[in-house]
Amino acid sequence: MSDQNARGGRDGRGTRLVTPGASLGASEGRRIGHGVVENDGQLIAVKLGALIENEDEISVMPSHTKYTPRPGDLVIGVVEAVQSNLWFLDINAPFNALLPMSLGPGKSEFGGARNVLNVGFSVLCRIQEVDETHSSVVTMKGLGLRRLDSGIVEEIPPHLMQSLFSNSEVLKSLKSSTDCRIILADNGRMWIDGDTDSISDIISRIDIIRNLSRDFSSLDSMIEALQTEVC
């Protein structure tokens, strides 16, 4: 490993980027945040991302994250494959989720799964169960769970989605300022439905969020700035 990889580099905007295994200095007097572990008195990065030093805490904001399924989570999935009585959904997790016909939308005959949900369709569903390998089974049996036939689906890194919309007023403000229907899913996906101009407005704000999220060395100031852009 080169010295730059071991210590992290710069992305041209002043933010220090670190790679897994990068040495972040002595642990004494410093609190360990997300993406950092201690080894023999030294702090080591375990994520690829931006180094954040906030007072006495040090953490790494990942440049990319995958969703970890949990039972009960609301997720937006995209059909990637279909079998006679089963759908495979991309839910932005390391593994596809399984949607059995018995938990699918409405009634369908054996072998008729494609007539109900075909490859490329987006659905709003919930995680029903997760095994020890983080493989999951989802259900569309529940209030509001359905096929998403209108609008678009956008993505924001799951960890950023949670921080950005931790204040419910931020989502209310976004809805009222654009007159769009919006659903936030726990897997870092956002369903947006409205007129073309309003949808384009939200997409532009999301693009700004993605760019700004790389430029801050303080998590608190980043979230404050991003929430301003959303509203």
Secondary structure, 3 states (H helix, E strand, C coil): CCHHHHHCEECCCCCEEECCCCEEEECCCCEECCCEEEECCEEEECCCEEEEEECCEEEEEECCCCCCCCCCCEEEEEEEEEECCEEEEECCCCCCEEEEHHHCCCCCCCCCHHHHCCCCCEEEEEEEEECCCCCEEEECCCCCCEECCCCEEEECCHHHHHHHCCCHHHHHHHHHHHCCEEEECCCCEEEEECCHHHHHHHHHHHHHHHHHCCCCCCHHHHHHHHHHHHC
